[in-house]
Amino acid sequence: MRGLLYLIAVILVIAWIFGAFVTPFGGNIIHVLLVIA
């Protein structure tokens, strides 16, 4: 279970970095979701 959570965390970080490069607005949305989570 811990491995699955770690994998999800890595995917979220990669998505946040990718989103930040593509569009700051999209990156901010993902960042907010990470803060809430």
C-alpha positions as CSV (number, residue, x, y, z in Angstrom):
1,M,0.0,0.0,0.0
2,R,2.8,2.4,0.9
3,G,4.4,1.7,-2.5
4,L,1.2,2.7,-4.3
5,L,1.0,5.9,-2.3
6,Y,4.6,6.7,-3.2
7,L,3.9,6.0,-6.9
8,I,0.9,8.3,-6.8
9,A,3.0,11.0,-5.1
10,V,5.7,10.8,-7.8
11,I,3.1,11.0,-10.6
12,L,1.6,14.1,-8.9
13,V,5.0,15.8,-8.6
14,I,5.8,15.0,-12.3
15,A,2.4,16.3,-13.3
16,W,2.9,19.5,-11.3
17,I,6.3,20.1,-12.8
18,F,5.0,19.4,-16.4
19,G,1.9,21.6,-15.8
20,A,4.1,24.4,-14.4
21,F,6.1,24.4,-17.7
22,V,3.0,24.1,-20.0
23,T,0.8,26.6,-18.2
24,P,1.3,28.4,-14.8
25,F,-2.5,28.3,-14.3
26,G,-2.7,24.5,-14.7
27,G,0.4,24.2,-12.5
28,N,-1.2,26.3,-9.8
29,I,-4.4,24.1,-9.8
30,I,-2.3,21.0,-9.3
31,H,-0.3,22.7,-6.6
32,V,-3.5,23.6,-4.8
33,L,-4.7,20.0,-5.0
34,L,-1.3,18.9,-3.5
35,V,-1.7,21.4,-0.6
36,I,-5.3,20.2,0.1
37,A,-4.1,16.6,0.0
